[in-house]
Amino acid sequence: MWTIPKPRYRTGLCADDEAEITVNIGGVRVVLFGDVLNRYPESRLAELVKCSTQNYEVMSSLCDDFDPGRKEFYFDRDPDAFKCIIDVYYFDEIHIKPGICPICFIKEMEFWKIDPSVLDECCKSYLSEKEEELKEIANKVKVILEDMEVDQCITRTQRCQRFLWQLMEKPGSSLPARVIAIASFLSVLVSAVVMCVGTIPELQVADADGKLVEHPILEAIETTCMLWFTTEYTLRLASSPNKLHFALSFMNIIDFMAIMPFYVVLSLTYLGTSSMMELGNVQQAVQALRIMRIARIFKLARHSSGLQTLTYALKRSLKELGLLLMYMGVGIFVFSALAYTMEQSHPETLFRSIPQSFWWAIITMTTVGYGDIYPKTTLGKCNAAVSFLCGVIAIALPIHPIINNFVVFYNKQKVLETAAKHEVELMELKSGREARRKSSS
């Protein structure tokens, strides 16, 4: 049993304020005083003080049980959470202690009729994070249940559409889906390698005008990969439950941008050979569009959870990256101005202006050091030494937050996936029990 201390100003109080009640919270007895509880008159404990012990109907609606001999109200609630709840009557705010589920604690506050606004700001942010996690778990459970309901679709067209969607979008749903995902991953790699190898002069061939072009074999491999990408994108779009959301998705936009240049180049080449456009303009447009093939490498992110996690970690680290850019920007301006000033006394100075010195400051602070521009005076060399030391420190500062965000998000996703699977298993067990009860009855 633990007792809330009596206030020191208990003089001139009304009958309700002078009353004291004993509550039993999950086996823990607590003595509370009316003048303290009446600070929040709408709360459940304040209503207990106001009600008469002879009015059994009112008491039964406020507590789980009542012992007339001991005059003790019993509540089948969490005593640890109640210790946090009672703080609001003394400090006008509540802190959620470690080890207590914030979602369950909100339900405790609703039971005791305490306004959630009395939660401290730190606890509100912690609660919002947990609510977001629950939403993510609910979304993952929804996706798992949708995958399990393929055979429950109404029409054959819907079953085929759902099956095709799982085949193209859910690698873990079946062995053929996993094979298709691996084939798509390898196609991206092969396409990227072909794009790079095709620029080697020794592997190029001369056309009718004597200009070097890609080898026909490499063009055939690239065409095959593009046909695979086109077929994959078309099937995924056709089987998508929400085609507008699919088309506007970031990763699907990348897929479209990786496919589009190939067909635009074919169209421009055909128009050029048909004398509908000037050949020089066609060649310039083709060269400009060919560089867009590098977008294919970003298709790997759709098949790699690690790349997706890294992208999220960078998004969460925008503040740290912004500070890095600010430090580097200030350092580049300061050290380039100092280098320009210190090198003016040398007759063969390479620092012609401060904007030209920006390039030297950038490659020095990032420890690249191409050597195309360098200081020749003693003061200039000292300035260079200080600049690359500051650059190393500035670059090293945001590394730990980025790595920490990466690890936290990766572990969080693993936990959420496990929680979603356990939730589905519990739902299956519950439905199985209900089915057995119905069959037995």
C-alpha positions as CSV (number, residue, x, y, z in Angstrom):
1,M,0.0,0.0,0.0
2,W,1.2,3.5,-0.8
3,T,-0.3,6.8,0.2
4,I,-0.4,10.1,-1.7
5,P,0.9,12.7,0.8
6,K,-1.6,15.1,2.3
7,P,-1.5,18.8,1.2
8,R,-0.4,21.3,3.8
9,Y,-3.3,23.7,3.1
10,R,-6.2,21.5,4.3
11,T,-8.2,24.1,6.2
12,G,-11.6,25.5,5.5
13,L,-12.6,22.7,3.1
14,C,-16.0,21.4,2.1
15,A,-17.2,17.9,2.9
16,D,-16.1,16.5,-0.5
17,D,-12.7,18.1,-0.1
18,E,-12.2,16.6,3.4
19,A,-13.2,13.1,2.2
20,E,-10.6,10.5,1.5
21,I,-11.0,7.3,-0.5
22,T,-9.1,4.1,-0.7
23,V,-8.6,2.6,-4.2
24,N,-7.1,-0.8,-5.1
25,I,-5.4,-0.6,-8.5
26,G,-4.5,-4.1,-9.6
27,G,-3.7,-5.2,-6.0
28,V,-2.0,-2.0,-5.0
29,R,-3.9,0.0,-2.3
30,V,-3.8,3.8,-2.6
31,V,-5.3,6.4,-0.2
32,L,-6.4,9.6,-2.0
33,F,-7.7,12.9,-0.7
34,G,-10.8,14.7,-2.0
35,D,-9.3,18.2,-2.2
36,V,-6.5,16.9,-4.5
37,L,-8.9,14.9,-6.7
38,N,-11.3,17.8,-7.1
39,R,-8.7,19.7,-9.0
40,Y,-10.0,17.8,-12.0
41,P,-13.7,17.5,-11.2
42,E,-14.5,15.7,-14.5
43,S,-12.1,12.8,-13.8
44,R,-13.3,9.4,-12.6
45,L,-11.6,9.7,-9.2
46,A,-13.3,13.0,-8.5
47,E,-16.6,11.4,-9.3
48,L,-15.8,8.7,-6.8
49,V,-15.4,11.4,-4.1
50,K,-18.7,13.0,-5.0
51,C,-20.8,9.8,-5.1
52,S,-22.3,8.2,-2.0
53,T,-21.1,4.8,-0.9
54,Q,-24.7,3.7,-0.6
55,N,-25.4,4.4,-4.3
56,Y,-24.3,1.0,-5.7
57,E,-25.4,1.7,-9.3
58,V,-23.3,4.8,-9.5
59,M,-20.3,3.1,-7.9
60,S,-20.6,0.0,-10.2
61,S,-20.4,2.4,-13.2
62,L,-17.2,4.0,-11.9
63,C,-15.2,1.0,-10.5
64,D,-15.0,-2.7,-11.1
65,D,-15.9,-3.7,-7.5
66,F,-16.4,-2.2,-4.0
67,D,-15.7,-3.6,-0.6
68,P,-18.2,-2.1,1.9
69,G,-16.3,-3.4,4.9
70,R,-13.0,-1.8,4.0
71,K,-14.6,1.0,2.0
72,E,-12.2,0.2,-0.8
73,F,-12.8,0.7,-4.6
74,Y,-11.2,-1.9,-6.8
75,F,-10.0,-1.3,-10.3
76,D,-8.5,-4.0,-12.5
77,R,-6.0,-1.6,-14.1
78,D,-2.2,-1.3,-14.4
79,P,-0.8,0.1,-11.2
80,D,2.4,1.4,-12.9
81,A,0.3,3.4,-15.3
82,F,-1.9,4.7,-12.4
83,K,1.2,6.1,-10.7
84,C,1.8,8.3,-13.8
85,I,-1.9,9.2,-13.9
86,I,-2.0,10.5,-10.3
87,D,0.8,13.0,-11.1
88,V,-1.6,15.2,-13.0
89,Y,-3.4,16.1,-9.7
90,Y,-0.2,17.4,-8.2
91,F,1.9,18.7,-11.2
92,D,-0.8,19.4,-13.9
93,E,1.1,17.3,-16.3
94,I,1.9,13.6,-17.0
95,H,5.1,11.8,-18.0
96,I,4.9,8.3,-19.4
97,K,7.5,6.2,-17.6
98,P,9.8,3.9,-19.5
99,G,8.4,0.4,-20.0
100,I,4.8,1.5,-20.4
101,C,3.2,1.2,-23.8
102,P,2.1,4.8,-24.9
103,I,-0.9,3.5,-26.8
104,C,-2.1,1.5,-23.7
105,F,-1.4,4.5,-21.6
106,I,-3.7,6.7,-23.7
107,K,-6.4,4.1,-23.1
108,E,-5.7,4.4,-19.3
109,M,-6.1,8.2,-19.5
110,E,-9.4,7.7,-21.3
111,F,-10.6,5.3,-18.6
112,W,-9.6,7.8,-15.8
113,K,-11.2,10.6,-17.9
114,I,-8.0,12.7,-18.1
115,D,-7.6,15.0,-21.0
116,P,-4.6,13.9,-23.2
117,S,-3.5,17.5,-23.5
118,V,-1.9,17.3,-20.0
119,L,0.8,15.0,-21.5
120,D,4.2,16.6,-21.6
121,E,5.6,17.6,-25.0
122,C,8.3,14.9,-25.0
123,C,5.6,12.2,-24.4
124,K,3.4,13.6,-27.1
125,S,6.2,13.2,-29.7
126,Y,7.0,9.7,-28.4
127,L,3.3,8.9,-28.7
128,S,3.1,10.2,-32.3
129,E,6.0,8.0,-33.2
130,K,4.3,4.9,-31.8
131,E,1.1,5.8,-33.6
132,E,3.0,6.1,-36.9
133,E,4.5,2.7,-36.2
134,L,1.1,1.2,-35.6
135,K,-0.2,2.7,-38.9
136,E,2.8,1.1,-40.7
137,I,2.1,-2.2,-39.0
138,A,-1.6,-1.9,-40.1
139,N,-0.6,-1.2,-43.7
140,K,1.8,-4.2,-43.7
141,V,-1.0,-6.4,-42.3
142,K,-3.3,-5.1,-44.9
143,V,-0.8,-5.9,-47.7
144,I,-0.3,-9.4,-46.3
145,L,-4.1,-10.0,-46.0
146,E,-4.5,-8.8,-49.6
147,D,-1.9,-11.3,-50.8
148,M,-3.7,-14.1,-48.9
149,E,-7.1,-13.2,-50.5
150,V,-6.2,-14.0,-54.2
151,D,-8.6,-16.9,-54.3
152,Q,-11.4,-14.9,-52.8
153,C,-11.7,-12.5,-55.6
154,I,-15.1,-12.3,-57.2
155,T,-14.4,-12.7,-60.9
156,R,-11.8,-14.6,-62.9
157,T,-10.5,-11.2,-64.2
158,Q,-9.9,-10.0,-60.7
159,R,-8.1,-13.2,-59.7
160,C,-5.9,-13.0,-62.8
161,Q,-5.1,-9.3,-62.1
162,R,-4.3,-10.1,-58.4
163,F,-2.1,-13.1,-59.4
164,L,-0.3,-11.0,-62.0
165,W,0.3,-8.2,-59.5
166,Q,1.8,-10.6,-56.9
167,L,3.9,-12.2,-59.7
168,M,5.4,-8.9,-60.8
169,E,5.4,-6.9,-57.5
170,K,5.7,-9.4,-54.6
171,P,9.0,-11.4,-55.0
172,G,8.4,-13.3,-51.7
173,S,4.9,-14.5,-52.7
174,S,6.1,-17.5,-54.9
175,L,9.1,-19.0,-56.6
176,P,8.1,-17.7,-60.1
177,A,7.8,-14.2,-58.6
178,R,11.3,-14.5,-57.1
179,V,12.7,-15.7,-60.4
180,I,11.1,-12.7,-62.2
181,A,12.6,-10.3,-59.6
182,I,16.0,-11.8,-60.1
183,A,15.7,-11.6,-63.9
184,S,14.7,-7.9,-63.6
185,F,17.6,-7.2,-61.3
186,L,20.1,-8.9,-63.7
187,S,18.6,-7.0,-66.7
188,V,19.3,-3.7,-65.0
189,L,22.9,-4.7,-64.4
190,V,23.4,-6.1,-67.9
191,S,21.9,-2.9,-69.4
192,A,24.2,-0.7,-67.3
193,V,27.2,-2.7,-68.3
194,V,26.3,-2.6,-72.0
195,M,25.8,1.2,-71.8
196,C,29.4,1.5,-70.3
197,V,31.1,-1.0,-72.6
198,G,29.4,0.5,-75.7
199,T,31.5,3.7,-75.2
200,I,34.9,1.8,-75.6
201,P,36.3,2.8,-79.0
202,E,37.9,-0.6,-79.6
203,L,34.5,-2.3,-79.3
204,Q,32.7,0.2,-81.6
205,V,32.2,-0.3,-85.4
206,A,32.1,2.3,-88.2
207,D,28.9,3.1,-90.0
208,A,28.4,4.1,-93.6
209,D,29.7,7.6,-93.0
210,G,32.8,6.3,-91.2
211,K,31.5,7.4,-87.7
212,L,32.0,5.0,-84.7
213,V,28.7,3.5,-83.4
214,E,27.9,0.8,-80.9
215,H,28.5,-2.8,-81.9
216,P,25.4,-4.6,-83.2
217,I,25.7,-7.3,-80.6
218,L,25.6,-4.7,-77.8
219,E,22.7,-3.0,-79.5
220,A,20.8,-6.3,-79.7
221,I,21.5,-6.9,-75.9
222,E,20.3,-3.5,-75.1
223,T,17.1,-3.9,-77.2
224,T,16.4,-7.2,-75.4
225,C,16.8,-5.5,-72.0
226,M,14.5,-2.7,-73.1
227,L,11.9,-5.1,-74.3
228,W,12.0,-6.8,-70.9
229,F,11.7,-3.5,-69.1
230,T,8.8,-2.5,-71.3
231,T,7.0,-5.7,-70.8
232,E,7.6,-5.6,-67.0
233,Y,6.3,-2.0,-66.7
234,T,3.2,-2.7,-68.9
235,L,2.3,-5.8,-66.9
236,R,2.7,-4.0,-63.6
237,L,0.7,-1.1,-64.8
238,A,-2.1,-3.3,-66.1
239,S,-2.3,-5.4,-62.9
240,S,-2.0,-2.4,-60.5
241,P,-5.1,-1.9,-58.2
242,N,-4.6,1.8,-58.4
243,K,-3.2,2.8,-61.7
244,L,-3.0,6.6,-61.0
245,H,-1.0,6.0,-57.8
246,F,1.2,3.5,-59.7
247,A,1.9,6.0,-62.4
248,L,2.8,8.8,-60.0
249,S,5.0,6.7,-57.7
250,F,8.6,7.9,-57.6
251,M,10.1,4.5,-58.4
252,N,7.7,3.9,-61.3
253,I,8.5,7.4,-62.7
254,I,12.2,6.3,-62.7
255,D,11.2,3.1,-64.5
256,F,9.4,5.1,-67.1
257,M,12.3,7.6,-67.5
258,A,14.6,4.6,-68.1
259,I,12.4,3.2,-70.8
260,M,11.3,6.4,-72.6
261,P,14.7,7.4,-74.2
262,F,15.1,4.2,-76.1
263,Y,11.8,4.6,-78.0
264,V,12.4,8.4,-78.5
265,V,15.8,7.6,-80.0
266,L,14.1,5.0,-82.3
267,S,11.5,7.6,-83.4
268,L,14.0,10.3,-84.0
269,T,16.3,8.0,-86.0
270,Y,13.3,6.9,-88.1
271,L,12.3,10.5,-88.7
272,G,15.9,11.4,-89.6
273,T,16.2,8.6,-92.1
274,S,12.9,9.5,-93.7
275,S,14.2,13.0,-94.4
276,M,11.6,14.6,-92.2
277,M,14.2,16.2,-90.0
278,E,17.7,17.4,-90.5
279,L,20.2,14.7,-89.8
280,G,22.3,17.0,-87.6
281,N,19.5,17.8,-85.3
282,V,18.5,14.2,-85.0
283,Q,22.0,13.2,-84.0
284,Q,22.2,15.9,-81.4
285,A,18.9,14.9,-79.9
286,V,19.9,11.2,-79.9
287,Q,23.1,12.0,-78.1
288,A,21.3,14.0,-75.5
289,L,18.7,11.3,-74.9
290,R,21.3,8.5,-74.7
291,I,22.7,10.0,-71.6
292,M,19.3,9.5,-69.9
293,R,20.0,5.8,-70.0
294,I,21.9,6.2,-66.7
295,A,18.4,6.4,-65.0
296,R,18.2,2.6,-65.4
297,I,20.7,2.2,-62.6
298,F,18.1,3.7,-60.2
299,K,15.8,0.8,-61.0
300,L,18.1,-1.2,-58.6
301,A,16.5,0.6,-55.7
302,R,13.2,-1.1,-56.4
303,H,14.8,-4.5,-55.8
304,S,17.0,-3.5,-52.9
305,S,15.7,-2.7,-49.4
306,G,19.2,-1.5,-48.5
307,L,19.1,1.3,-51.1
308,Q,15.6,2.2,-50.0
309,T,16.8,2.4,-46.4
310,L,19.8,4.5,-47.4
311,T,17.4,6.9,-49.2
312,Y,15.3,7.2,-46.1
313,A,18.3,7.8,-43.9
314,L,19.5,10.6,-46.1
315,K,16.0,12.1,-46.0
316,R,16.1,12.0,-42.2
317,S,19.6,13.5,-42.2
318,L,18.7,16.6,-44.3
319,K,19.4,18.8,-41.3
320,E,22.9,17.4,-40.8
321,L,23.6,17.6,-44.5
322,G,22.4,21.2,-44.5
323,L,24.8,22.0,-41.7
324,L,27.6,20.3,-43.7
325,L,26.8,22.4,-46.8
326,M,26.7,25.6,-44.7
327,Y,30.0,24.8,-43.0
328,M,31.6,24.0,-46.4
329,G,30.1,27.1,-48.0
330,V,31.5,29.4,-45.3
331,G,34.9,27.6,-45.4
332,I,35.1,27.8,-49.2
333,F,34.4,31.5,-49.1
334,V,36.8,32.3,-46.3
335,F,39.7,30.2,-47.4
336,S,39.4,31.2,-51.1
337,A,39.5,34.9,-50.1
338,L,42.5,34.3,-47.9
339,A,44.3,32.3,-50.6
340,Y,43.7,35.1,-53.2
341,T,44.9,37.7,-50.8
342,M,48.0,35.8,-49.7
343,E,49.1,34.8,-53.2
344,Q,48.9,38.2,-54.8
345,S,52.5,38.9,-53.7
346,H,53.9,36.0,-55.8
347,P,54.7,37.0,-59.5
348,E,53.5,33.5,-60.8
349,T,50.3,33.3,-58.8
350,L,47.6,30.9,-60.0
351,F,44.9,32.7,-58.0
352,R,43.6,35.3,-60.5
353,S,40.4,36.1,-58.7
354,I,38.3,35.0,-55.7
355,P,35.7,33.2,-57.8
356,Q,38.5,31.2,-59.5
357,S,39.8,30.4,-56.0
358,F,36.5,28.8,-55.1
359,W,37.5,25.7,-57.2
360,W,40.8,25.4,-55.3
361,A,39.0,25.7,-51.9
362,I,36.5,23.0,-52.9
363,I,39.0,20.4,-54.0
364,T,41.2,21.3,-51.0
365,M,38.5,21.1,-48.3
366,T,37.2,17.8,-49.8
367,T,40.8,16.5,-49.8
368,V,40.7,15.8,-53.6
369,G,43.6,18.0,-54.6
370,Y,43.9,17.8,-58.4
371,G,47.0,20.0,-58.4
372,D,45.9,22.3,-61.2
373,I,45.9,25.3,-58.9
374,Y,48.0,25.5,-55.7
375,P,49.6,28.1,-53.4
376,K,53.3,29.1,-53.8
377,T,53.8,31.4,-50.8
378,T,54.4,30.3,-47.3
379,L,51.3,31.9,-46.0
380,G,49.3,30.4,-48.8
381,K,50.5,26.9,-47.9
382,C,49.6,27.4,-44.2
383,N,46.2,28.6,-45.3
384,A,45.8,25.4,-47.5
385,A,46.8,23.2,-44.5
386,V,44.2,24.8,-42.3
387,S,41.6,24.5,-45.0
388,F,41.9,20.8,-45.6
389,L,42.0,20.1,-41.8
390,C,38.7,22.1,-41.4
391,G,37.3,20.2,-44.4
392,V,38.1,16.8,-42.9
393,I,36.4,17.8,-39.7
394,A,33.3,19.3,-41.4
395,I,32.8,16.2,-43.6
396,A,33.2,13.8,-40.7
397,L,30.6,15.5,-38.5
398,P,27.4,14.3,-40.2
399,I,28.6,10.7,-40.8
400,H,27.5,9.4,-37.4
401,P,23.9,10.8,-37.6
402,I,23.5,9.4,-41.1
403,I,24.7,5.9,-40.1
404,N,22.6,6.0,-36.9
405,N,19.5,6.9,-38.9
406,F,20.2,4.1,-41.4
407,V,20.6,1.5,-38.6
408,V,17.6,2.7,-36.7
409,F,15.3,2.7,-39.7
410,Y,16.6,-0.7,-40.9
411,N,16.0,-2.3,-37.5
412,K,12.6,-0.6,-37.2
413,Q,11.5,-2.1,-40.6
414,K,12.6,-5.5,-39.5
415,V,10.6,-5.2,-36.2
416,L,7.5,-3.9,-38.0
417,E,7.6,-6.7,-40.5
418,T,7.9,-9.2,-37.7
419,A,5.1,-7.5,-35.8
420,A,2.8,-7.5,-38.9
421,K,3.4,-11.3,-39.4
422,H,2.6,-12.0,-35.8
423,E,-0.5,-9.9,-36.0
424,V,-1.6,-11.9,-39.1
425,E,-0.9,-15.2,-37.2
426,L,-3.0,-14.1,-34.3
427,M,-5.8,-13.2,-36.6
428,E,-5.6,-16.6,-38.2
429,L,-5.7,-18.3,-34.7
430,K,-8.6,-16.2,-33.6
431,S,-10.6,-17.0,-36.8
432,G,-9.7,-20.7,-36.4
433,R,-11.0,-20.7,-32.9
434,E,-14.2,-18.9,-33.9
435,A,-14.7,-21.4,-36.7
436,R,-14.3,-24.4,-34.3
437,R,-16.7,-22.8,-31.8
438,K,-19.3,-22.4,-34.5
439,S,-18.8,-26.0,-35.8
440,S,-19.0,-27.4,-32.2
441,S,-22.2,-25.5,-31.5
